[in-house]
Amino acid sequence: MFALPVWNRAFVTGARLIFWPAASACRDFSTASLHLRSVFVHELTHVWQAQSGVNLILAKLRAGDGHRAYAYDLSAPCEFAGLNIEQQAMIVQHAFLAHHGAETPFETRVYSEVLATWPGSNFTNPHQV
């Protein structure tokens, strides 16, 4: 991880590096607030995407950066692989938050169902998040 003093949000550019705002950077995210840990999980999802062969720069250009890039609707069944990189990362982040008792757009069960469609996943238990 690389802390940036003048950047106000975390981002990932490839499979090995997370850029993080210096003001909230932690040596040990396990001791951070639930919100900060969930953002870390979101960014780790992007690391996983890059390690799985996704070109994050092109995928981000396709997804965009406004609210709509991150918005998702799980009220109807969907395939995790059919979502853009930000929607995928938000779902993983919200599943993490739901598992820890935080308020999220959907119940833990719904996140478990969509994450079970994750390519190469054997995810069936929300406690694995």
N, C-alpha and C positions, 0 to 999 in steps of 0.2 A: 504494500500500500504506500502511496505517496501523498503526503498532506500538502495541499495548496493553500497558501495564506489569503489569496484574493478571490477564490472561487467559493460560491455559496451552496454548491450541491455536488454530490458524489457522481462519478461516472466511470465507466469501464470502456477501454478502447481495444482490448484484446484479451487473450486467454491467461495473462499473468499479472495484470496490473490494474489496481483500483485507485483512482484519484479521489481524494476525500478532502472536504473543507477542513482546514487546520483547526478551526474553532471547535469542531466536534469530533476530531480524530481521537481514537482510543488505542492504547497499547493492547487492551484486552476487552473485546466487545462483550464478553460474557458478563462483565460487570456494568455494562452500559444500561441506559433506560430501555424499556421494552420497545419504544418507538425507534430509537437508534439501532437496536439490534435488528428490528424488522427492515430498516433501510439497508443494513449490512446484508441481510438475507436477499433482499431485492438485487443488490449489486452482485452478490455471489451467483445469482441466477444468470446474470449476464456473463459472468466468467464461465459458467457451465455451458451457456449457449456458444460462446467463442470456442471452448474446448471441444465442442461437438461439431465444429465446422461452420458455424454461422459467421458471416462477415458482418460484424456489428455496425460498422459505418454504413454499409449499404442497407442493412435491415433498419437502422435508425432513420435513414432518409426515407425509406418506404413507410415506416410507422408514423413519422412526424414527432413533434415534441409538445403539442398542445394537449389540453385535457382529453380530447378524443383519442389520442394515442394510447392513453393509460386506461381508459374506460372499457369495461367489459360487462356482459350480461350473461349470467349463468342460470337464468330462469328457465331456459330450454337447454337440453343436452348439447354439448359441444365437444369438439376434439381439441385438446391442448395444442397440438401441432398446427392447428388452423388459425391460431391467434398470433398477433404480432409480438415482437420481443418484449415490448413494454407491458402488454396485457399479460403475457406469461409471467413476467417478473412481479406484476402487481398481484396476480393470483397466488403465487408462492408467498409473497409478503403477507397477504391477507390470511392465507391458511396458517402461517406462523402466528399471526396475531390472534386468530380465532382459537388456535390450540392453547394459547396463553390467556384466554378469557377476555380478550379485548372485543369491543364492538366492531363488527365487520359487515359488509353489505350482504353476505350470505352466511348460512350456518356451516359449521365445520364439516358436516356430512356432505354438503354440496361441493366443497373444496376437495374432499376426499374422492368424490366421484369423478371430477374433471381431472384431478392429478393422476388418477388411475389410468387415464388415456395417454399419459406422458410417454413418449417413445422410449422404449428400453426400460421402463419403470416397472417395478413390482409393488408400487405404492398402494397399500390398502388400509393403512392404519394412520389416522391423523397424528398419532404420537411420533411418527417418523419425521414429521416436519420440523 
